[in-house]
Amino acid sequence: MAMKFNYPKKTRTDFLKDVVLLLIARRLELGITQDELNHSLGVADRLVSKWECGIRTPTSFHLYCWADALESKIAITANDNNPPTVSDEMEKAVNDNILFNVHHCSD
């Protein structure tokens, strides 16, 4: 049985684009090069570049490690800061209301 999504014109990479842009901004803010981040993550040469350009898609594990290497955390939050509730529009709430955010870790 094929699953139907409410986003027929969206691809898997569309959902990651905003997260990746936040991770790029954080890397630049910290003054870390792509090569340094590759080494820190223990991944192949130029893999961070491929993630940042959208050539390759990082796994959820790599996203977690990427954020962690940048002293950040990835969190899923609702647009209106309220979790979606069960209703007739639950599918819409789940699909439209959840965003990924990258938060700087403070000690």
Rosetta blueprint (number, residue, H / E / L):
1 M L
2 A L
3 M L
4 K L
5 F L
6 N L
7 Y L
8 P L
9 K L
10 K L
11 T L
12 R H
13 T H
14 D H
15 F H
16 L H
17 K H
18 D H
19 V H
20 V H
21 L H
22 L H
23 L H
24 I H
25 A H
26 R H
27 R H
28 L H
29 E H
30 L H
31 G L
32 I L
33 T L
34 Q H
35 D H
36 E H
37 L H
38 N H
39 H H
40 S H
41 L H
42 G L
43 V L
44 A L
45 D L
46 R L
47 L H
48 V H
49 S H
50 K H
51 W H
52 E H
53 C H
54 G L
55 I L
56 R L
57 T L
58 P L
59 T L
60 S H
61 F H
62 H H
63 L H
64 Y H
65 C H
66 W H
67 A H
68 D H
69 A H
70 L L
71 E L
72 S E
73 K E
74 I E
75 A E
76 I E
77 T E
78 A E
79 N L
80 D L
81 N L
82 N L
83 P L
84 P L
85 T L
86 V L
87 S L
88 D L
89 E L
90 M H
91 E H
92 K H
93 A H
94 V H
95 N H
96 D H
97 N H
98 I E
99 L E
100 F E
101 N E
102 V E
103 H E
104 H E
105 C L
106 S L
107 D L
